[in-house]
Amino acid sequence: MRCIYIKDNGEQCKANAMSDSNYCYLHNPDISEEEKREAQTRGGKARGLTVTEPLRKISVSSGEDIFTLLDTTIQEVRDGELDPKVANTIGYLAGVMIRAYEVAKLERRVIDLEQALRS
């Protein structure tokens, strides 16, 4: 839903409304001008979670391990424990790893077939 605020020029604000309001953050009358200024000054820097200590190690050496990694990552994002940007990176790298894993399996099969044909 779009913000219902009407600008001085008669146009409706094009920003999305907050989930619990009919207004976007900057037009929400329930948010003080000071909070709005602070948010603009920060430029959204406080929006994400910060990884303050290393994530716990998860061994990834099989397809099932990758599934476990992604399952854990999804739960940590949903629980607010992990920044979605970090989770996105993990998801991307897991996808790369799956492709590498599949290529390695195919290479092993080709090598085994070549050896079988030679003998």
C-alpha positions as a Markdown table, in Angstrom:
| # | Residue | x | y | z |
|---|---|---|---|---|
| 1 | Met | 0.0 | 0.0 | 0.0 |
| 2 | Arg | 1.2 | 3.5 | -0.8 |
| 3 | Cys | 1.5 | 6.3 | 1.7 |
| 4 | Ile | -1.7 | 8.4 | 1.7 |
| 5 | Tyr | 0.1 | 11.7 | 2.2 |
| 6 | Ile | -0.7 | 14.3 | -0.4 |
| 7 | Lys | 2.1 | 16.7 | -1.2 |
| 8 | Asp | 1.8 | 20.5 | -1.6 |
| 9 | Asn | 1.7 | 20.0 | -5.4 |
| 10 | Gly | -1.3 | 17.7 | -5.1 |
| 11 | Glu | 0.5 | 14.5 | -5.8 |
| 12 | Gln | 0.3 | 11.5 | -3.6 |
| 13 | Cys | 3.5 | 10.3 | -1.9 |
| 14 | Lys | 4.9 | 7.4 | -3.9 |
| 15 | Ala | 6.6 | 5.6 | -1.0 |
| 16 | Asn | 5.3 | 2.5 | 0.6 |
| 17 | Ala | 3.3 | 2.9 | 3.8 |
| 18 | Met | 4.6 | 1.3 | 6.9 |
| 19 | Ser | 3.1 | -2.0 | 7.8 |
| 20 | Asp | 1.2 | -0.6 | 10.8 |
| 21 | Ser | 0.2 | 2.8 | 9.3 |
| 22 | Asn | -1.3 | 4.5 | 6.3 |
| 23 | Tyr | 1.8 | 6.7 | 6.0 |
| 24 | Cys | 5.5 | 6.1 | 5.0 |
| 25 | Tyr | 8.1 | 6.7 | 7.7 |
| 26 | Leu | 8.7 | 10.4 | 6.7 |
| 27 | His | 5.1 | 11.3 | 6.6 |
| 28 | Asn | 3.9 | 9.3 | 9.6 |
| 29 | Pro | 2.5 | 11.8 | 12.2 |
| 30 | Asp | 3.3 | 9.4 | 15.0 |
| 31 | Ile | 7.0 | 9.7 | 14.5 |
| 32 | Ser | 8.7 | 12.8 | 15.9 |
| 33 | Glu | 10.5 | 15.2 | 13.6 |
| 34 | Glu | 13.7 | 14.5 | 15.6 |
| 35 | Glu | 13.5 | 10.8 | 14.9 |
| 36 | Lys | 12.9 | 11.4 | 11.2 |
| 37 | Arg | 16.0 | 13.8 | 11.1 |
| 38 | Glu | 18.1 | 11.2 | 12.9 |
| 39 | Ala | 17.0 | 8.5 | 10.4 |
| 40 | Gln | 17.9 | 10.7 | 7.5 |
| 41 | Thr | 21.3 | 11.5 | 9.0 |
| 42 | Arg | 22.0 | 7.8 | 9.5 |
| 43 | Gly | 21.0 | 7.1 | 5.9 |
| 44 | Gly | 19.6 | 3.7 | 6.9 |
| 45 | Lys | 22.8 | 2.6 | 8.5 |
| 46 | Ala | 21.0 | 1.3 | 11.6 |
| 47 | Arg | 18.6 | -0.8 | 9.6 |
| 48 | Gly | 20.6 | -3.9 | 9.3 |
| 49 | Leu | 21.9 | -6.2 | 12.0 |
| 50 | Thr | 25.7 | -6.3 | 12.4 |
| 51 | Val | 27.7 | -9.5 | 12.8 |
| 52 | Thr | 29.7 | -8.8 | 15.9 |
| 53 | Glu | 31.2 | -12.2 | 16.4 |
| 54 | Pro | 32.0 | -15.0 | 13.9 |
| 55 | Leu | 29.0 | -17.1 | 12.9 |
| 56 | Arg | 29.1 | -20.7 | 14.2 |
| 57 | Lys | 30.9 | -23.1 | 11.9 |
| 58 | Ile | 28.8 | -25.4 | 9.8 |
| 59 | Ser | 30.8 | -28.0 | 7.9 |
| 60 | Val | 29.7 | -28.1 | 4.3 |
| 61 | Ser | 30.8 | -31.1 | 2.3 |
| 62 | Ser | 27.6 | -32.6 | 0.9 |
| 63 | Gly | 24.3 | -31.6 | -0.5 |
| 64 | Glu | 22.7 | -32.4 | 2.8 |
| 65 | Asp | 25.2 | -30.1 | 4.6 |
| 66 | Ile | 24.2 | -27.3 | 2.2 |
| 67 | Phe | 20.6 | -27.9 | 3.0 |
| 68 | Thr | 21.4 | -27.7 | 6.7 |
| 69 | Leu | 23.3 | -24.4 | 6.2 |
| 70 | Leu | 20.5 | -22.8 | 4.3 |
| 71 | Asp | 17.9 | -24.0 | 6.8 |
| 72 | Thr | 19.9 | -22.6 | 9.7 |
| 73 | Thr | 20.5 | -19.3 | 7.8 |
| 74 | Ile | 16.8 | -18.9 | 7.1 |
| 75 | Gln | 15.9 | -19.5 | 10.7 |
| 76 | Glu | 18.5 | -17.0 | 11.9 |
| 77 | Val | 17.1 | -14.3 | 9.6 |
| 78 | Arg | 13.6 | -15.0 | 10.7 |
| 79 | Asp | 14.6 | -14.9 | 14.3 |
| 80 | Gly | 16.3 | -11.5 | 13.8 |
| 81 | Glu | 19.7 | -13.0 | 14.6 |
| 82 | Leu | 21.3 | -12.5 | 11.1 |
| 83 | Asp | 21.4 | -9.6 | 8.7 |
| 84 | Pro | 19.5 | -10.5 | 5.5 |
| 85 | Lys | 22.5 | -9.1 | 3.5 |
| 86 | Val | 24.8 | -11.7 | 5.2 |
| 87 | Ala | 22.2 | -14.4 | 4.6 |
| 88 | Asn | 21.9 | -13.4 | 0.9 |
| 89 | Thr | 25.7 | -13.8 | 0.6 |
| 90 | Ile | 25.5 | -17.2 | 2.2 |
| 91 | Gly | 22.7 | -18.2 | -0.1 |
| 92 | Tyr | 24.6 | -17.1 | -3.2 |
| 93 | Leu | 27.8 | -18.9 | -2.1 |
| 94 | Ala | 25.7 | -22.0 | -1.3 |
| 95 | Gly | 24.4 | -22.0 | -4.8 |
| 96 | Val | 27.9 | -21.7 | -6.2 |
| 97 | Met | 29.0 | -24.6 | -4.0 |
| 98 | Ile | 26.1 | -26.8 | -5.2 |
| 99 | Arg | 27.1 | -26.2 | -8.8 |
| 100 | Ala | 30.8 | -27.0 | -8.0 |
| 101 | Tyr | 29.7 | -30.1 | -6.1 |
| 102 | Glu | 27.6 | -31.3 | -9.1 |
| 103 | Val | 30.6 | -30.6 | -11.5 |
| 104 | Ala | 32.9 | -32.6 | -9.2 |
| 105 | Lys | 30.5 | -35.5 | -9.1 |
| 106 | Leu | 30.3 | -35.5 | -12.9 |
| 107 | Glu | 34.0 | -35.3 | -13.3 |
| 108 | Arg | 34.4 | -38.3 | -10.9 |
| 109 | Arg | 31.9 | -40.3 | -13.0 |
| 110 | Val | 33.7 | -39.4 | -16.3 |
| 111 | Ile | 37.0 | -40.5 | -14.8 |
| 112 | Asp | 35.5 | -43.8 | -13.6 |
| 113 | Leu | 33.9 | -44.4 | -17.0 |
| 114 | Glu | 37.2 | -43.7 | -18.8 |
| 115 | Gln | 39.0 | -46.1 | -16.5 |
| 116 | Ala | 36.4 | -48.7 | -17.0 |
| 117 | Leu | 36.7 | -48.4 | -20.8 |
| 118 | Arg | 40.5 | -48.7 | -20.7 |
| 119 | Ser | 40.3 | -52.0 | -18.8 |
